[in-house]
Every structure is written in structure tokens, then in C-alpha cells.
Amino acid sequence: MAPALVHSASRAAARAGLPATAVIGIRHALDRGRGGQPVGTALLGMVMAVAALGVLVVANLVAAVPALLAARSHPGELLRTG
């Protein structure tokens, strides 16, 4: 990312009242590494992976809840331990 964008993002985070650790984390996350390697694509990949994981969790819950509700014969059966 461009240095101006990195600095403006960290300044905006500081103005928003975020703690110093968050501001430093934002600055380090958006700043290019040694030799100018871009980290934006890695950040985008991480966000996409977390979003895909969320979609899978929701899809599994949507598929499992009706089966769980249909399988029990009385309320509270799923909570019975002994």
C-alpha cells in the first residue's frame, strides 16, 4: 500500500480513539515489509478465508437444526445427561 494511505489509516484510527496497540497493529498490517513486499493481498486472502469459513458454519447450522428439531420426541431431551 502507499505510505500515505498507511499513515492516514493509522492517523484515522488514532483519532477514533483506538488504543495504541490497535493503531500500531493497523500500521504494521498495512505497511509493506522489508524489500517492499505487498501485504495487501495476504490481508485480502485472510479476510476472504474468514468469510468463507463463516459461510460454511452458517450452511451447516441451517442444514443441521431442522434435523435436530425433528429427531427429538420431547422438549429438553437434547439437554438430558443421564
KACORVEN-V331333 format. One record per backbone hydrogen bond with DSSP energy under -1.0 kcal/mol. CO is the residue of the C=O (numbers start at 1). NH is the residue of the N-H. Records with the same first field share a line. If there is no record, write none. Layout:
CO = NH, NH
//
This chain:
2 = 6
3 = 7
4 = 8
5 = 9
6 = 10
7 = 11
8 = 12
9 = 13
10 = 14
11 = 15
12 = 16
13 = 18
14 = 17
19 = 23
20 = 24
21 = 25
22 = 26
23 = 27
24 = 28
25 = 29
26 = 30
27 = 31
33 = 36
37 = 33
39 = 43
40 = 44
41 = 45
42 = 46
43 = 47
44 = 48
45 = 49
46 = 50
47 = 51
48 = 52
49 = 53
50 = 54
51 = 55
52 = 56
53 = 57
54 = 58
55 = 59
56 = 60
57 = 61
58 = 62
59 = 63
60 = 64
61 = 65
64 = 68
65 = 69
66 = 70
67 = 71
74 = 77
//
